[in-house]
Amino acid sequence: MLIGSRSTKSVNVFASAYTLDHRVFLAGDAVHTHSPKAGQGMNISMLDMHNLCWKINLVEKGMADAATILPTYELERRDIAQQLIRFDAEYSRIFSGRSPDATQLTDDPLLAGKHKGAAVDAQKFIEVFKKNARFTSGVGAVYAKQSALNAVEQSKAVKGLKLTIGERLTPGKLTRAMDANVVRLQQEVRMNGAFRIHVFAGELGKTSQQLEAFGKHLDSPNSFFNKYRPAQGVSSSIVDGFYVASNHLEDATKKTHEYNPFFTLLTIIATNYYEWEMDQLPSPFNHYRSQMYGDNIFDKRVMEAGTNAPVHKKYGIDTSIGAIVVVRPDGYVGLAVNMNSEGIQTLEQYFAGFLKAPTGASVGSSKL
Ligand SMILES: Cc1cc2nc3c(=O)[nH]c(=O)nc-3n(C[C@H](O)[C@H](O)[C@H](O)COP(=O)(O)OP(=O)(O)OC[C@H]3O[C@@H](n4cnc5c(N)ncnc54)[C@H](O)[C@@H]3O)c2cc1C
């Protein structure tokens, strides 16, 4: 195995393996070392760990088999490291081993002349920087391969879908029904180890039956929500606790919904938020008081939608059908299905592909 050390030269080093028996893992500079020019080493290193931690968490809490889920760490992160090293090599070549200063990045012949022989090609620099902007921002670091966690093929059933499976959830602004605040969907749930089940419910006048059917399924003992539960009292993370309790506070008297710390439900409704009541939504969606949203915030990227369900439009979701979008605990989209019986079946198959029902007498969760 090659282990890299820090270098200010463009020496790119890449490990032959990320793990020993899925018990010892390498991450960060220990698996991919390159020049500091790209300014990406820390970003990518932290995301290595971000990718691995929630998977280990599922295994440790008895929710997933190590043999199924842990190999996806290398599968996903190796591709990203290879892209990083390609980008770094291309980027470093532009500087020929020298750091640019302001005058090196100019087209001004007077200034460039002062640095004859040392100037960076400004056009080339801009071109390479722009080409890689999505990758360096982190959004373009995509897990493009079909896998148990990234259901690329299954998600094709959602015609016109504009979300990319294996990519971070595209930002979207919504009105939170509970307090009428404008919020960013991708920031609504903390990184707490839970899967986020986004229910894009479309127009209630057209989809209420499908929404009701999905709710009934979720509340049944055979749903992934009820089959895959940690042992009594086990939470998904240390940031869970109070946050989750306060989120469900208003629900405390109903005692109907069995909360599961590994799944959280967010319901996004295309119908104007002042035309429906929170209690009108069926169980279990009505229990997530602070995670119901109206989709009416203008977004210049989908101007044509105006205030009429711009996020549905942006994500390519038909408001007369609705869709269920699973976002993994690390914020990546894992699966999208139509909100109908086939979609629900695909959703079940997806979770059955890597989760398992924990064994032992104390399995369960507290009622809220
Ligand atoms: C000049 C420079 C500029 C950079 N600029 C950026 C930037 O702008 N943006 C960016 O994202 N990245 C940047 N990077 C890259 C970034 O610093 C690294 O990619 C990142 O720190 C890697 O994190 P790591 O945890 O994998 O390794 P490290 O940060 O190297 O951590 C490894 C740790 O292990 C310790 N260690 C080593 N051997 C042992 C041992 N035997 N026992 C116990 N401990 C041990 C080390 O002391 C160290 O604390 C830059 C790097 C350099 C050199």
The ligand as an SDF file (V2000), in Angstrom:
LIG
                    3D

 53 58  0  0  0  0  0  0  0  0999 V2000
    0.2630   23.9510    2.2140 C   0  0  0  0  0  0  0  0  0  0  0  0
   -1.0420   23.2370    2.2280 C   0  0  0  0  0  0  0  0  0  0  0  0
   -2.2160   23.9390    1.9430 C   0  0  0  0  0  0  0  0  0  0  0  0
   -3.4350   23.2910    1.9320 C   0  0  0  0  0  0  0  0  0  0  0  0
   -4.5870   23.9980    1.6660 N   0  0  0  0  0  0  0  0  0  0  0  0
   -5.7850   23.3750    1.6720 C   0  0  0  0  0  0  0  0  0  0  0  0
   -6.9940   24.1150    1.4090 C   0  0  0  0  0  0  0  0  0  0  0  0
   -6.9930   25.3160    1.1780 O   0  0  0  0  0  0  0  0  0  0  0  0
   -8.1730   23.4140    1.4110 N   0  0  0  0  0  0  0  0  0  0  0  0
   -8.2250   22.0840    1.6660 C   0  0  0  0  0  0  0  0  0  0  0  0
   -9.3310   21.5080    1.6630 O   0  0  0  0  0  0  0  0  0  0  0  0
   -7.0870   21.3850    1.9200 N   0  0  0  0  0  0  0  0  0  0  0  0
   -5.8750   21.9750    1.9360 C   0  0  0  0  0  0  0  0  0  0  0  0
   -4.7260   21.2620    2.1960 N   0  0  0  0  0  0  0  0  0  0  0  0
   -4.8290   19.8140    2.3980 C   0  0  0  0  0  0  0  0  0  0  0  0
   -5.2730   19.4400    3.8100 C   0  0  0  0  0  0  0  0  0  0  0  0
   -4.4860   20.0730    4.7810 O   0  0  0  0  0  0  0  0  0  0  0  0
   -5.1440   17.9130    3.9770 C   0  0  0  0  0  0  0  0  0  0  0  0
   -5.6850   17.2640    2.8740 O   0  0  0  0  0  0  0  0  0  0  0  0
   -5.8780   17.4280    5.2310 C   0  0  0  0  0  0  0  0  0  0  0  0
   -5.2990   18.0390    6.3690 O   0  0  0  0  0  0  0  0  0  0  0  0
   -5.7980   15.9090    5.3630 C   0  0  0  0  0  0  0  0  0  0  0  0
   -6.3770   15.5190    6.5830 O   0  0  0  0  0  0  0  0  0  0  0  0
   -5.9990   14.1230    7.1990 P   0  0  0  0  0  0  0  0  0  0  0  0
   -6.7600   14.0540    8.4830 O   0  0  0  0  0  0  0  0  0  0  0  0
   -6.2150   13.0470    6.2150 O   0  0  0  0  0  0  0  0  0  0  0  0
   -4.4320   14.1630    7.4760 O   0  0  0  0  0  0  0  0  0  0  0  0
   -3.6180   15.1000    8.4540 P   0  0  0  0  0  0  0  0  0  0  0  0
   -4.2870   16.4500    8.6030 O   0  0  0  0  0  0  0  0  0  0  0  0
   -2.2150   15.0880    7.9290 O   0  0  0  0  0  0  0  0  0  0  0  0
   -3.7310   14.3700    9.8560 O   0  0  0  0  0  0  0  0  0  0  0  0
   -2.9700   13.2300   10.1550 C   0  0  0  0  0  0  0  0  0  0  0  0
   -2.5900   13.2950   11.6290 C   0  0  0  0  0  0  0  0  0  0  0  0
   -1.9890   12.0560   12.0050 O   0  0  0  0  0  0  0  0  0  0  0  0
   -0.8750   12.3380   12.8300 C   0  0  0  0  0  0  0  0  0  0  0  0
    0.0340   11.1940   12.7420 N   0  0  0  0  0  0  0  0  0  0  0  0
    0.8640   10.8210   11.7430 C   0  0  0  0  0  0  0  0  0  0  0  0
    1.5230    9.7140   12.0740 N   0  0  0  0  0  0  0  0  0  0  0  0
    1.1080    9.3420   13.2950 C   0  0  0  0  0  0  0  0  0  0  0  0
    1.4240    8.2710   14.1520 C   0  0  0  0  0  0  0  0  0  0  0  0
    2.3000    7.3330   13.8080 N   0  0  0  0  0  0  0  0  0  0  0  0
    0.8050    8.2030   15.3490 N   0  0  0  0  0  0  0  0  0  0  0  0
   -0.1080    9.1460   15.7070 C   0  0  0  0  0  0  0  0  0  0  0  0
   -0.4400   10.1740   14.9230 N   0  0  0  0  0  0  0  0  0  0  0  0
    0.1400   10.2760   13.7340 C   0  0  0  0  0  0  0  0  0  0  0  0
   -0.3110   13.6260   12.2680 C   0  0  0  0  0  0  0  0  0  0  0  0
    0.4750   14.2880   13.2330 O   0  0  0  0  0  0  0  0  0  0  0  0
   -1.5820   14.3990   11.9100 C   0  0  0  0  0  0  0  0  0  0  0  0
   -2.0550   15.1580   13.0100 O   0  0  0  0  0  0  0  0  0  0  0  0
   -3.4860   21.8970    2.2100 C   0  0  0  0  0  0  0  0  0  0  0  0
   -2.3110   21.1910    2.4900 C   0  0  0  0  0  0  0  0  0  0  0  0
   -1.1030   21.8470    2.4910 C   0  0  0  0  0  0  0  0  0  0  0  0
    0.1520   21.0650    2.8020 C   0  0  0  0  0  0  0  0  0  0  0  0
  1  2  1  0
  2  3  1  0
  2 52  2  0
  3  4  2  0
  4  5  1  0
  4 50  1  0
  5  6  2  0
  6  7  1  0
  6 13  1  0
  7  8  2  0
  7  9  1  0
  9 10  1  0
 10 11  2  0
 10 12  1  0
 12 13  2  0
 13 14  1  0
 14 15  1  0
 14 50  1  0
 15 16  1  0
 16 17  1  0
 16 18  1  0
 18 19  1  0
 18 20  1  0
 20 21  1  0
 20 22  1  0
 22 23  1  0
 23 24  1  0
 24 25  2  0
 24 26  1  0
 24 27  1  0
 27 28  1  0
 28 29  2  0
 28 30  1  0
 28 31  1  0
 31 32  1  0
 32 33  1  0
 33 34  1  0
 33 48  1  0
 34 35  1  0
 35 36  1  0
 35 46  1  0
 36 37  1  0
 36 45  1  0
 37 38  2  0
 38 39  1  0
 39 40  1  0
 39 45  2  0
 40 41  1  0
 40 42  2  0
 42 43  1  0
 43 44  2  0
 44 45  1  0
 46 47  1  0
 46 48  1  0
 48 49  1  0
 50 51  2  0
 51 52  1  0
 52 53  1  0
M  END
$$$$
